[in-house]
Amino acid sequence: MAVGEMTFGPSLAEIVKTEKDPEIRKLAVSKITFQPTLTEIAKTDKDPEIRKMAVGEMTFGPSLAEVAKTEKDPEIRKLAVRKITFRPTLEEIARNDKDAEVRKLATEMLGRN
């Protein structure tokens, strides 16, 4: 079965973990809807492009907040911040993030919520 036809999350997660071809890994991430799996990929994958894709597919606020607060790459943190709607989380990031651009974005997002 081709990756594009798969719908079962654990099989897709296994492809993301074991496949060498980055394009196939990206396709697998794009098909995953199970939020805990996306969160795990966003937090642990070695490839920043795969982590970005996982964050882009995430919708669960607490998981996005966790990534926004713990991810090393500020570009990935900004991607998570753009999807957060919970004001207390945005306020915390606006005050405490180590990167000025992430703090600025969180402040801007507060003006939209």
MARKOL-958910 format. One record per atom (N, C-alpha, C, O): atom name; x, y, z; residue number from 1. Coordinates in nm, 2 decimals, always signed. Layout:
+-------+--------+--------+--------+------+
| torlo |      X |      Y |      Z | mimi |
+-------+--------+--------+--------+------+
|    CA |      X |      Y |      Z |  NUM |
...
+-------+--------+--------+--------+------+
! end
This chain:
+-------+--------+--------+--------+------+
| torlo |      X |      Y |      Z | mimi |
+-------+--------+--------+--------+------+
|     N |  +0.08 |  -0.12 |  +0.00 |    1 |
|    CA |  +0.00 |  +0.00 |  +0.00 |    1 |
|     C |  +0.09 |  +0.12 |  +0.00 |    1 |
|     O |  +0.19 |  +0.13 |  +0.08 |    1 |
|     N |  +0.06 |  +0.22 |  -0.08 |    2 |
|    CA |  +0.13 |  +0.35 |  -0.09 |    2 |
|     C |  +0.10 |  +0.43 |  +0.03 |    2 |
|     O |  -0.01 |  +0.43 |  +0.08 |    2 |
|     N |  +0.20 |  +0.52 |  +0.07 |    3 |
|    CA |  +0.19 |  +0.60 |  +0.18 |    3 |
|     C |  +0.06 |  +0.69 |  +0.16 |    3 |
|     O |  -0.01 |  +0.72 |  +0.26 |    3 |
|     N |  +0.04 |  +0.75 |  +0.04 |    4 |
|    CA |  -0.07 |  +0.84 |  +0.02 |    4 |
|     C |  -0.21 |  +0.77 |  +0.04 |    4 |
|     O |  -0.30 |  +0.84 |  +0.06 |    4 |
|     N |  -0.21 |  +0.64 |  +0.04 |    5 |
|    CA |  -0.34 |  +0.57 |  +0.06 |    5 |
|     C |  -0.36 |  +0.52 |  +0.20 |    5 |
|     O |  -0.46 |  +0.48 |  +0.24 |    5 |
|     N |  -0.25 |  +0.54 |  +0.29 |    6 |
|    CA |  -0.26 |  +0.49 |  +0.42 |    6 |
|     C |  -0.34 |  +0.58 |  +0.51 |    6 |
|     O |  -0.34 |  +0.70 |  +0.49 |    6 |
|     N |  -0.41 |  +0.53 |  +0.61 |    7 |
|    CA |  -0.49 |  +0.61 |  +0.70 |    7 |
|     C |  -0.46 |  +0.57 |  +0.84 |    7 |
|     O |  -0.50 |  +0.64 |  +0.93 |    7 |
|     N |  -0.40 |  +0.46 |  +0.87 |    8 |
|    CA |  -0.38 |  +0.41 |  +1.00 |    8 |
|     C |  -0.25 |  +0.48 |  +1.07 |    8 |
|     O |  -0.14 |  +0.46 |  +1.02 |    8 |
|     N |  -0.28 |  +0.55 |  +1.17 |    9 |
|    CA |  -0.17 |  +0.63 |  +1.24 |    9 |
|     C |  -0.05 |  +0.56 |  +1.28 |    9 |
|     O |  +0.06 |  +0.61 |  +1.24 |    9 |
|     N |  -0.05 |  +0.45 |  +1.35 |   10 |
|    CA |  +0.07 |  +0.39 |  +1.39 |   10 |
|     C |  +0.16 |  +0.35 |  +1.28 |   10 |
|     O |  +0.29 |  +0.36 |  +1.29 |   10 |
|     N |  +0.11 |  +0.30 |  +1.17 |   11 |
|    CA |  +0.19 |  +0.26 |  +1.05 |   11 |
|     C |  +0.26 |  +0.38 |  +0.99 |   11 |
|     O |  +0.37 |  +0.38 |  +0.96 |   11 |
|     N |  +0.18 |  +0.49 |  +0.99 |   12 |
|    CA |  +0.24 |  +0.62 |  +0.94 |   12 |
|     C |  +0.35 |  +0.67 |  +1.03 |   12 |
|     O |  +0.46 |  +0.71 |  +0.98 |   12 |
|     N |  +0.33 |  +0.66 |  +1.16 |   13 |
|    CA |  +0.43 |  +0.70 |  +1.26 |   13 |
|     C |  +0.56 |  +0.62 |  +1.24 |   13 |
|     O |  +0.67 |  +0.67 |  +1.25 |   13 |
|     N |  +0.54 |  +0.49 |  +1.21 |   14 |
|    CA |  +0.66 |  +0.40 |  +1.19 |   14 |
|     C |  +0.74 |  +0.44 |  +1.07 |   14 |
|     O |  +0.86 |  +0.44 |  +1.07 |   14 |
|     N |  +0.66 |  +0.48 |  +0.96 |   15 |
|    CA |  +0.73 |  +0.53 |  +0.84 |   15 |
|     C |  +0.81 |  +0.65 |  +0.87 |   15 |
|     O |  +0.92 |  +0.67 |  +0.83 |   15 |
|     N |  +0.75 |  +0.75 |  +0.95 |   16 |
|    CA |  +0.82 |  +0.87 |  +0.98 |   16 |
|     C |  +0.95 |  +0.84 |  +1.06 |   16 |
|     O |  +1.05 |  +0.90 |  +1.04 |   16 |
|     N |  +0.95 |  +0.74 |  +1.15 |   17 |
|    CA |  +1.06 |  +0.70 |  +1.23 |   17 |
|     C |  +1.17 |  +0.63 |  +1.15 |   17 |
|     O |  +1.29 |  +0.65 |  +1.18 |   17 |
|     N |  +1.13 |  +0.55 |  +1.05 |   18 |
|    CA |  +1.23 |  +0.46 |  +0.99 |   18 |
|     C |  +1.27 |  +0.49 |  +0.85 |   18 |
|     O |  +1.37 |  +0.44 |  +0.80 |   18 |
|     N |  +1.18 |  +0.56 |  +0.78 |   19 |
|    CA |  +1.21 |  +0.59 |  +0.64 |   19 |
|     C |  +1.33 |  +0.68 |  +0.62 |   19 |
|     O |  +1.34 |  +0.78 |  +0.70 |   19 |
|     N |  +1.41 |  +0.65 |  +0.52 |   20 |
|    CA |  +1.53 |  +0.74 |  +0.49 |   20 |
|     C |  +1.49 |  +0.86 |  +0.40 |   20 |
|     O |  +1.55 |  +0.97 |  +0.42 |   20 |
|     N |  +1.40 |  +0.84 |  +0.31 |   21 |
|    CA |  +1.36 |  +0.94 |  +0.21 |   21 |
|     C |  +1.28 |  +1.05 |  +0.28 |   21 |
|     O |  +1.17 |  +1.02 |  +0.33 |   21 |
|     N |  +1.33 |  +1.17 |  +0.28 |   22 |
|    CA |  +1.26 |  +1.28 |  +0.35 |   22 |
|     C |  +1.12 |  +1.31 |  +0.29 |   22 |
|     O |  +1.03 |  +1.35 |  +0.36 |   22 |
|     N |  +1.11 |  +1.29 |  +0.16 |   23 |
|    CA |  +0.98 |  +1.32 |  +0.09 |   23 |
|     C |  +0.88 |  +1.22 |  +0.14 |   23 |
|     O |  +0.76 |  +1.26 |  +0.16 |   23 |
|     N |  +0.91 |  +1.10 |  +0.15 |   24 |
|    CA |  +0.82 |  +1.00 |  +0.20 |   24 |
|     C |  +0.78 |  +1.02 |  +0.34 |   24 |
|     O |  +0.67 |  +1.01 |  +0.38 |   24 |
|     N |  +0.88 |  +1.06 |  +0.42 |   25 |
|    CA |  +0.86 |  +1.10 |  +0.56 |   25 |
|     C |  +0.76 |  +1.22 |  +0.57 |   25 |
|     O |  +0.67 |  +1.21 |  +0.66 |   25 |
|     N |  +0.78 |  +1.32 |  +0.49 |   26 |
|    CA |  +0.69 |  +1.43 |  +0.49 |   26 |
|     C |  +0.55 |  +1.39 |  +0.45 |   26 |
|     O |  +0.45 |  +1.44 |  +0.51 |   26 |
|     N |  +0.54 |  +1.31 |  +0.35 |   27 |
|    CA |  +0.40 |  +1.26 |  +0.31 |   27 |
|     C |  +0.34 |  +1.19 |  +0.42 |   27 |
|     O |  +0.22 |  +1.21 |  +0.45 |   27 |
|     N |  +0.41 |  +1.10 |  +0.49 |   28 |
|    CA |  +0.35 |  +1.03 |  +0.61 |   28 |
|     C |  +0.30 |  +1.13 |  +0.71 |   28 |
|     O |  +0.20 |  +1.11 |  +0.77 |   28 |
|     N |  +0.39 |  +1.23 |  +0.75 |   29 |
|    CA |  +0.34 |  +1.33 |  +0.85 |   29 |
|     C |  +0.22 |  +1.40 |  +0.80 |   29 |
|     O |  +0.13 |  +1.42 |  +0.89 |   29 |
|     N |  +0.21 |  +1.43 |  +0.68 |   30 |
|    CA |  +0.09 |  +1.50 |  +0.63 |   30 |
|     C |  -0.04 |  +1.42 |  +0.64 |   30 |
|     O |  -0.15 |  +1.48 |  +0.64 |   30 |
|     N |  -0.03 |  +1.29 |  +0.65 |   31 |
|    CA |  -0.14 |  +1.20 |  +0.66 |   31 |
|     C |  -0.18 |  +1.17 |  +0.81 |   31 |
|     O |  -0.29 |  +1.12 |  +0.83 |   31 |
|     N |  -0.10 |  +1.20 |  +0.90 |   32 |
|    CA |  -0.13 |  +1.17 |  +1.04 |   32 |
|     C |  -0.22 |  +1.28 |  +1.10 |   32 |
|     O |  -0.20 |  +1.40 |  +1.08 |   32 |
|     N |  -0.33 |  +1.23 |  +1.17 |   33 |
|    CA |  -0.42 |  +1.32 |  +1.23 |   33 |
|     C |  -0.42 |  +1.30 |  +1.38 |   33 |
|     O |  -0.48 |  +1.39 |  +1.46 |   33 |
|     N |  -0.37 |  +1.19 |  +1.43 |   34 |
|    CA |  -0.37 |  +1.16 |  +1.58 |   34 |
|     C |  -0.27 |  +1.26 |  +1.65 |   34 |
|     O |  -0.15 |  +1.25 |  +1.63 |   34 |
|     N |  -0.33 |  +1.35 |  +1.73 |   35 |
|    CA |  -0.25 |  +1.46 |  +1.79 |   35 |
|     C |  -0.13 |  +1.41 |  +1.87 |   35 |
|     O |  -0.02 |  +1.47 |  +1.87 |   35 |
|     N |  -0.15 |  +1.31 |  +1.96 |   36 |
|    CA |  -0.03 |  +1.26 |  +2.03 |   36 |
|     C |  +0.09 |  +1.22 |  +1.94 |   36 |
|     O |  +0.20 |  +1.24 |  +1.98 |   36 |
|     N |  +0.06 |  +1.16 |  +1.83 |   37 |
|    CA |  +0.16 |  +1.11 |  +1.74 |   37 |
|     C |  +0.23 |  +1.24 |  +1.68 |   37 |
|     O |  +0.36 |  +1.24 |  +1.67 |   37 |
|     N |  +0.15 |  +1.33 |  +1.64 |   38 |
|    CA |  +0.21 |  +1.46 |  +1.58 |   38 |
|     C |  +0.30 |  +1.53 |  +1.68 |   38 |
|     O |  +0.40 |  +1.58 |  +1.65 |   38 |
|     N |  +0.25 |  +1.53 |  +1.81 |   39 |
|    CA |  +0.32 |  +1.59 |  +1.91 |   39 |
|     C |  +0.46 |  +1.53 |  +1.94 |   39 |
|     O |  +0.56 |  +1.59 |  +1.95 |   39 |
|     N |  +0.46 |  +1.40 |  +1.94 |   40 |
|    CA |  +0.58 |  +1.32 |  +1.96 |   40 |
|     C |  +0.68 |  +1.35 |  +1.84 |   40 |
|     O |  +0.80 |  +1.37 |  +1.87 |   40 |
|     N |  +0.63 |  +1.35 |  +1.72 |   41 |
|    CA |  +0.72 |  +1.38 |  +1.61 |   41 |
|     C |  +0.77 |  +1.52 |  +1.62 |   41 |
|     O |  +0.89 |  +1.54 |  +1.60 |   41 |
|     N |  +0.69 |  +1.62 |  +1.65 |   42 |
|    CA |  +0.73 |  +1.76 |  +1.67 |   42 |
|     C |  +0.83 |  +1.78 |  +1.77 |   42 |
|     O |  +0.92 |  +1.86 |  +1.76 |   42 |
|     N |  +0.83 |  +1.69 |  +1.88 |   43 |
|    CA |  +0.92 |  +1.71 |  +1.99 |   43 |
|     C |  +1.05 |  +1.63 |  +1.97 |   43 |
|     O |  +1.15 |  +1.66 |  +2.03 |   43 |
|     N |  +1.05 |  +1.52 |  +1.89 |   44 |
|    CA |  +1.16 |  +1.43 |  +1.89 |   44 |
|     C |  +1.23 |  +1.41 |  +1.76 |   44 |
|     O |  +1.35 |  +1.36 |  +1.76 |   44 |
|     N |  +1.17 |  +1.44 |  +1.65 |   45 |
|    CA |  +1.24 |  +1.41 |  +1.52 |   45 |
|     C |  +1.36 |  +1.49 |  +1.51 |   45 |
|     O |  +1.37 |  +1.61 |  +1.54 |   45 |
|     N |  +1.46 |  +1.43 |  +1.45 |   46 |
|    CA |  +1.59 |  +1.50 |  +1.43 |   46 |
|     C |  +1.59 |  +1.60 |  +1.32 |   46 |
|     O |  +1.67 |  +1.70 |  +1.32 |   46 |
|     N |  +1.50 |  +1.59 |  +1.22 |   47 |
|    CA |  +1.49 |  +1.67 |  +1.10 |   47 |
|     C |  +1.40 |  +1.79 |  +1.13 |   47 |
|     O |  +1.28 |  +1.77 |  +1.16 |   47 |
|     N |  +1.45 |  +1.92 |  +1.13 |   48 |
|    CA |  +1.36 |  +2.03 |  +1.16 |   48 |
|     C |  +1.25 |  +2.05 |  +1.06 |   48 |
|     O |  +1.14 |  +2.10 |  +1.10 |   48 |
|     N |  +1.27 |  +2.00 |  +0.94 |   49 |
|    CA |  +1.16 |  +2.01 |  +0.84 |   49 |
|     C |  +1.04 |  +1.92 |  +0.88 |   49 |
|     O |  +0.93 |  +1.96 |  +0.86 |   49 |
|     N |  +1.08 |  +1.80 |  +0.93 |   50 |
|    CA |  +0.97 |  +1.71 |  +0.97 |   50 |
|     C |  +0.90 |  +1.77 |  +1.09 |   50 |
|     O |  +0.78 |  +1.76 |  +1.11 |   50 |
|     N |  +0.98 |  +1.82 |  +1.19 |   51 |
|    CA |  +0.92 |  +1.88 |  +1.31 |   51 |
|     C |  +0.83 |  +2.00 |  +1.27 |   51 |
|     O |  +0.72 |  +2.01 |  +1.32 |   51 |
|     N |  +0.87 |  +2.08 |  +1.17 |   52 |
|    CA |  +0.78 |  +2.19 |  +1.12 |   52 |
|     C |  +0.65 |  +2.13 |  +1.06 |   52 |
|     O |  +0.54 |  +2.19 |  +1.09 |   52 |
|     N |  +0.66 |  +2.03 |  +0.98 |   53 |
|    CA |  +0.54 |  +1.97 |  +0.92 |   53 |
|     C |  +0.45 |  +1.92 |  +1.03 |   53 |
|     O |  +0.33 |  +1.94 |  +1.02 |   53 |
|     N |  +0.50 |  +1.85 |  +1.13 |   54 |
|    CA |  +0.42 |  +1.80 |  +1.24 |   54 |
|     C |  +0.35 |  +1.91 |  +1.31 |   54 |
|     O |  +0.23 |  +1.90 |  +1.34 |   54 |
|     N |  +0.42 |  +2.02 |  +1.34 |   55 |
|    CA |  +0.36 |  +2.14 |  +1.41 |   55 |
|     C |  +0.25 |  +2.20 |  +1.32 |   55 |
|     O |  +0.14 |  +2.23 |  +1.36 |   55 |
|     N |  +0.28 |  +2.20 |  +1.19 |   56 |
|    CA |  +0.18 |  +2.25 |  +1.09 |   56 |
|     C |  +0.05 |  +2.17 |  +1.09 |   56 |
|     O |  -0.06 |  +2.22 |  +1.06 |   56 |
|     N |  +0.06 |  +2.04 |  +1.12 |   57 |
|    CA |  -0.06 |  +1.96 |  +1.12 |   57 |
|     C |  -0.13 |  +1.95 |  +1.26 |   57 |
|     O |  -0.24 |  +1.90 |  +1.27 |   57 |
|     N |  -0.06 |  +2.00 |  +1.36 |   58 |
|    CA |  -0.12 |  +2.00 |  +1.50 |   58 |
|     C |  -0.23 |  +2.10 |  +1.52 |   58 |
|     O |  -0.23 |  +2.21 |  +1.46 |   58 |
|     N |  -0.33 |  +2.06 |  +1.60 |   59 |
|    CA |  -0.44 |  +2.14 |  +1.63 |   59 |
|     C |  -0.47 |  +2.15 |  +1.78 |   59 |
|     O |  -0.55 |  +2.24 |  +1.82 |   59 |
|     N |  -0.41 |  +2.07 |  +1.86 |   60 |
|    CA |  -0.44 |  +2.06 |  +2.00 |   60 |
|     C |  -0.36 |  +2.16 |  +2.08 |   60 |
|     O |  -0.23 |  +2.15 |  +2.09 |   60 |
|     N |  -0.43 |  +2.26 |  +2.14 |   61 |
|    CA |  -0.36 |  +2.37 |  +2.20 |   61 |
|     C |  -0.25 |  +2.34 |  +2.30 |   61 |
|     O |  -0.15 |  +2.40 |  +2.30 |   61 |
|     N |  -0.28 |  +2.25 |  +2.40 |   62 |
|    CA |  -0.18 |  +2.22 |  +2.50 |   62 |
|     C |  -0.05 |  +2.16 |  +2.44 |   62 |
|     O |  +0.06 |  +2.19 |  +2.48 |   62 |
|     N |  -0.06 |  +2.08 |  +2.33 |   63 |
|    CA |  +0.05 |  +2.03 |  +2.26 |   63 |
|     C |  +0.13 |  +2.14 |  +2.19 |   63 |
|     O |  +0.25 |  +2.14 |  +2.19 |   63 |
|     N |  +0.06 |  +2.23 |  +2.13 |   64 |
|    CA |  +0.12 |  +2.34 |  +2.06 |   64 |
|     C |  +0.20 |  +2.43 |  +2.16 |   64 |
|     O |  +0.31 |  +2.47 |  +2.13 |   64 |
|     N |  +0.14 |  +2.45 |  +2.28 |   65 |
|    CA |  +0.20 |  +2.53 |  +2.38 |   65 |
|     C |  +0.33 |  +2.46 |  +2.43 |   65 |
|     O |  +0.43 |  +2.53 |  +2.45 |   65 |
|     N |  +0.32 |  +2.33 |  +2.44 |   66 |
|    CA |  +0.44 |  +2.25 |  +2.48 |   66 |
|     C |  +0.56 |  +2.27 |  +2.38 |   66 |
|     O |  +0.67 |  +2.29 |  +2.42 |   66 |
|     N |  +0.52 |  +2.26 |  +2.26 |   67 |
|    CA |  +0.63 |  +2.28 |  +2.15 |   67 |
|     C |  +0.68 |  +2.42 |  +2.15 |   67 |
|     O |  +0.80 |  +2.44 |  +2.14 |   67 |
|     N |  +0.59 |  +2.52 |  +2.16 |   68 |
|    CA |  +0.63 |  +2.66 |  +2.16 |   68 |
|     C |  +0.72 |  +2.69 |  +2.28 |   68 |
|     O |  +0.80 |  +2.78 |  +2.27 |   68 |
|     N |  +0.71 |  +2.62 |  +2.39 |   69 |
|    CA |  +0.79 |  +2.65 |  +2.51 |   69 |
|     C |  +0.92 |  +2.57 |  +2.51 |   69 |
|     O |  +1.01 |  +2.61 |  +2.59 |   69 |
|     N |  +0.92 |  +2.46 |  +2.44 |   70 |
|    CA |  +1.04 |  +2.37 |  +2.46 |   70 |
|     C |  +1.13 |  +2.35 |  +2.33 |   70 |
|     O |  +1.24 |  +2.31 |  +2.34 |   70 |
|     N |  +1.07 |  +2.38 |  +2.21 |   71 |
|    CA |  +1.15 |  +2.36 |  +2.09 |   71 |
|     C |  +1.27 |  +2.45 |  +2.09 |   71 |
|     O |  +1.26 |  +2.57 |  +2.13 |   71 |
|     N |  +1.38 |  +2.40 |  +2.04 |   72 |
|    CA |  +1.51 |  +2.48 |  +2.03 |   72 |
|     C |  +1.50 |  +2.58 |  +1.91 |   72 |
|     O |  +1.55 |  +2.69 |  +1.93 |   72 |
|     N |  +1.44 |  +2.54 |  +1.80 |   73 |
|    CA |  +1.44 |  +2.62 |  +1.68 |   73 |
|     C |  +1.34 |  +2.73 |  +1.69 |   73 |
|     O |  +1.22 |  +2.70 |  +1.70 |   73 |
|     N |  +1.38 |  +2.85 |  +1.69 |   74 |
|    CA |  +1.28 |  +2.96 |  +1.70 |   74 |
|     C |  +1.18 |  +2.97 |  +1.59 |   74 |
|     O |  +1.06 |  +3.01 |  +1.61 |   74 |
|     N |  +1.22 |  +2.92 |  +1.47 |   75 |
|    CA |  +1.12 |  +2.92 |  +1.36 |   75 |
|     C |  +1.01 |  +2.82 |  +1.39 |   75 |
|     O |  +0.89 |  +2.85 |  +1.35 |   75 |
|     N |  +1.04 |  +2.71 |  +1.45 |   76 |
|    CA |  +0.93 |  +2.61 |  +1.48 |   76 |
|     C |  +0.85 |  +2.66 |  +1.60 |   76 |
|     O |  +0.73 |  +2.64 |  +1.60 |   76 |
|     N |  +0.91 |  +2.73 |  +1.69 |   77 |
|    CA |  +0.84 |  +2.79 |  +1.80 |   77 |
|     C |  +0.74 |  +2.89 |  +1.75 |   77 |
|     O |  +0.63 |  +2.90 |  +1.79 |   77 |
|     N |  +0.78 |  +2.97 |  +1.65 |   78 |
|    CA |  +0.69 |  +3.07 |  +1.59 |   78 |
|     C |  +0.58 |  +3.01 |  +1.52 |   78 |
|     O |  +0.46 |  +3.06 |  +1.53 |   78 |
|     N |  +0.60 |  +2.90 |  +1.45 |   79 |
|    CA |  +0.49 |  +2.83 |  +1.39 |   79 |
|     C |  +0.39 |  +2.78 |  +1.49 |   79 |
|     O |  +0.27 |  +2.79 |  +1.46 |   79 |
|     N |  +0.44 |  +2.73 |  +1.60 |   80 |
|    CA |  +0.34 |  +2.69 |  +1.71 |   80 |
|     C |  +0.27 |  +2.81 |  +1.77 |   80 |
|     O |  +0.15 |  +2.80 |  +1.79 |   80 |
|     N |  +0.34 |  +2.92 |  +1.79 |   81 |
|    CA |  +0.28 |  +3.04 |  +1.85 |   81 |
|     C |  +0.16 |  +3.09 |  +1.76 |   81 |
|     O |  +0.06 |  +3.13 |  +1.81 |   81 |
|     N |  +0.18 |  +3.08 |  +1.63 |   82 |
|    CA |  +0.08 |  +3.13 |  +1.54 |   82 |
|     C |  -0.05 |  +3.05 |  +1.55 |   82 |
|     O |  -0.16 |  +3.10 |  +1.51 |   82 |
|     N |  -0.04 |  +2.93 |  +1.60 |   83 |
|    CA |  -0.16 |  +2.85 |  +1.61 |   83 |
|     C |  -0.23 |  +2.85 |  +1.75 |   83 |
|     O |  -0.33 |  +2.79 |  +1.77 |   83 |
|     N |  -0.16 |  +2.91 |  +1.85 |   84 |
|    CA |  -0.21 |  +2.91 |  +1.98 |   84 |
|     C |  -0.31 |  +3.03 |  +2.00 |   84 |
|     O |  -0.29 |  +3.14 |  +1.95 |   84 |
|     N |  -0.42 |  +2.99 |  +2.06 |   85 |
|    CA |  -0.53 |  +3.09 |  +2.09 |   85 |
|     C |  -0.55 |  +3.12 |  +2.24 |   85 |
|     O |  -0.62 |  +3.21 |  +2.27 |   85 |
|     N |  -0.49 |  +3.04 |  +2.32 |   86 |
|    CA |  -0.51 |  +3.05 |  +2.47 |   86 |
|     C |  -0.42 |  +3.17 |  +2.52 |   86 |
|     O |  -0.30 |  +3.16 |  +2.52 |   86 |
|     N |  -0.49 |  +3.28 |  +2.56 |   87 |
|    CA |  -0.42 |  +3.40 |  +2.60 |   87 |
|     C |  -0.31 |  +3.38 |  +2.71 |   87 |
|     O |  -0.20 |  +3.43 |  +2.70 |   87 |
|     N |  -0.34 |  +3.30 |  +2.82 |   88 |
|    CA |  -0.23 |  +3.29 |  +2.92 |   88 |
|     C |  -0.10 |  +3.23 |  +2.86 |   88 |
|     O |  +0.00 |  +3.26 |  +2.91 |   88 |
|     N |  -0.12 |  +3.14 |  +2.77 |   89 |
|    CA |  +0.00 |  +3.08 |  +2.71 |   89 |
|     C |  +0.07 |  +3.18 |  +2.62 |   89 |
|     O |  +0.20 |  +3.19 |  +2.63 |   89 |
|     N |  +0.00 |  +3.26 |  +2.54 |   90 |
|    CA |  +0.06 |  +3.36 |  +2.46 |   90 |
|     C |  +0.13 |  +3.46 |  +2.55 |   90 |
|     O |  +0.24 |  +3.51 |  +2.52 |   90 |
|     N |  +0.07 |  +3.50 |  +2.66 |   91 |
|    CA |  +0.13 |  +3.60 |  +2.75 |   91 |
|     C |  +0.26 |  +3.55 |  +2.81 |   91 |
|     O |  +0.35 |  +3.62 |  +2.82 |   91 |
|     N |  +0.26 |  +3.42 |  +2.85 |   92 |
|    CA |  +0.38 |  +3.36 |  +2.91 |   92 |
|     C |  +0.49 |  +3.36 |  +2.80 |   92 |
|     O |  +0.61 |  +3.39 |  +2.83 |   92 |
|     N |  +0.46 |  +3.32 |  +2.68 |   93 |
|    CA |  +0.56 |  +3.32 |  +2.57 |   93 |
|     C |  +0.61 |  +3.46 |  +2.54 |   93 |
|     O |  +0.73 |  +3.49 |  +2.52 |   93 |
|     N |  +0.52 |  +3.56 |  +2.54 |   94 |
|    CA |  +0.55 |  +3.70 |  +2.51 |   94 |
|     C |  +0.65 |  +3.75 |  +2.62 |   94 |
|     O |  +0.73 |  +3.84 |  +2.59 |   94 |
|     N |  +0.63 |  +3.71 |  +2.74 |   95 |
|    CA |  +0.72 |  +3.75 |  +2.85 |   95 |
|     C |  +0.85 |  +3.68 |  +2.86 |   95 |
|     O |  +0.96 |  +3.73 |  +2.89 |   95 |
|     N |  +0.85 |  +3.55 |  +2.83 |   96 |
|    CA |  +0.96 |  +3.46 |  +2.87 |   96 |
|     C |  +1.04 |  +3.40 |  +2.76 |   96 |
|     O |  +1.15 |  +3.35 |  +2.78 |   96 |
|     N |  +1.00 |  +3.40 |  +2.63 |   97 |
|    CA |  +1.08 |  +3.33 |  +2.53 |   97 |
|     C |  +1.21 |  +3.40 |  +2.52 |   97 |
|     O |  +1.22 |  +3.52 |  +2.53 |   97 |
|     N |  +1.31 |  +3.32 |  +2.49 |   98 |
|    CA |  +1.45 |  +3.37 |  +2.48 |   98 |
|     C |  +1.48 |  +3.44 |  +2.35 |   98 |
|     O |  +1.58 |  +3.52 |  +2.34 |   98 |
|     N |  +1.39 |  +3.43 |  +2.25 |   99 |
|    CA |  +1.41 |  +3.49 |  +2.12 |   99 |
|     C |  +1.31 |  +3.61 |  +2.11 |   99 |
|     O |  +1.19 |  +3.60 |  +2.13 |   99 |
|     N |  +1.37 |  +3.72 |  +2.07 |  100 |
|    CA |  +1.29 |  +3.85 |  +2.06 |  100 |
|     C |  +1.18 |  +3.83 |  +1.96 |  100 |
|     O |  +1.07 |  +3.89 |  +1.97 |  100 |
|     N |  +1.21 |  +3.77 |  +1.85 |  101 |
|    CA |  +1.11 |  +3.75 |  +1.74 |  101 |
|     C |  +0.99 |  +3.67 |  +1.79 |  101 |
|     O |  +0.88 |  +3.69 |  +1.75 |  101 |
|     N |  +1.02 |  +3.56 |  +1.86 |  102 |
|    CA |  +0.91 |  +3.48 |  +1.92 |  102 |
|     C |  +0.83 |  +3.56 |  +2.02 |  102 |
|     O |  +0.70 |  +3.55 |  +2.01 |  102 |
|     N |  +0.89 |  +3.64 |  +2.10 |  103 |
|    CA |  +0.82 |  +3.72 |  +2.20 |  103 |
|     C |  +0.73 |  +3.83 |  +2.12 |  103 |
|     O |  +0.62 |  +3.85 |  +2.16 |  103 |
|     N |  +0.79 |  +3.88 |  +2.02 |  104 |
|    CA |  +0.71 |  +3.98 |  +1.94 |  104 |
|     C |  +0.59 |  +3.92 |  +1.87 |  104 |
|     O |  +0.48 |  +3.97 |  +1.88 |  104 |
|     N |  +0.61 |  +3.80 |  +1.82 |  105 |
|    CA |  +0.49 |  +3.73 |  +1.75 |  105 |
|     C |  +0.39 |  +3.70 |  +1.85 |  105 |
|     O |  +0.27 |  +3.72 |  +1.83 |  105 |
|     N |  +0.43 |  +3.65 |  +1.97 |  106 |
|    CA |  +0.33 |  +3.62 |  +2.08 |  106 |
|     C |  +0.25 |  +3.74 |  +2.12 |  106 |
|     O |  +0.13 |  +3.74 |  +2.14 |  106 |
|     N |  +0.32 |  +3.86 |  +2.12 |  107 |
|    CA |  +0.25 |  +3.98 |  +2.16 |  107 |
|     C |  +0.16 |  +4.02 |  +2.05 |  107 |
|     O |  +0.04 |  +4.06 |  +2.08 |  107 |
|     N |  +0.20 |  +4.01 |  +1.92 |  108 |
|    CA |  +0.11 |  +4.03 |  +1.81 |  108 |
|     C |  -0.02 |  +3.94 |  +1.81 |  108 |
|     O |  -0.13 |  +3.99 |  +1.79 |  108 |
|     N |  +0.01 |  +3.82 |  +1.85 |  109 |
|    CA |  -0.11 |  +3.72 |  +1.85 |  109 |
|     C |  -0.20 |  +3.76 |  +1.96 |  109 |
|     O |  -0.32 |  +3.74 |  +1.95 |  109 |
|     N |  -0.15 |  +3.82 |  +2.07 |  110 |
|    CA |  -0.24 |  +3.86 |  +2.18 |  110 |
|     C |  -0.34 |  +3.97 |  +2.13 |  110 |
|     O |  -0.45 |  +3.97 |  +2.17 |  110 |
|     N |  -0.29 |  +4.05 |  +2.04 |  111 |
|    CA |  -0.38 |  +4.16 |  +1.98 |  111 |
|     C |  -0.48 |  +4.11 |  +1.89 |  111 |
|     O |  -0.58 |  +4.18 |  +1.87 |  111 |
|     N |  -0.47 |  +3.98 |  +1.85 |  112 |
|    CA |  -0.57 |  +3.92 |  +1.76 |  112 |
|     C |  -0.67 |  +3.84 |  +1.83 |  112 |
|     O |  -0.78 |  +3.81 |  +1.78 |  112 |
|     N |  -0.64 |  +3.80 |  +1.95 |  113 |
|    CA |  -0.73 |  +3.72 |  +2.03 |  113 |
|     C |  -0.82 |  +3.80 |  +2.13 |  113 |
|     O |  -0.90 |  +3.74 |  +2.20 |  113 |
+-------+--------+--------+--------+------+
! end
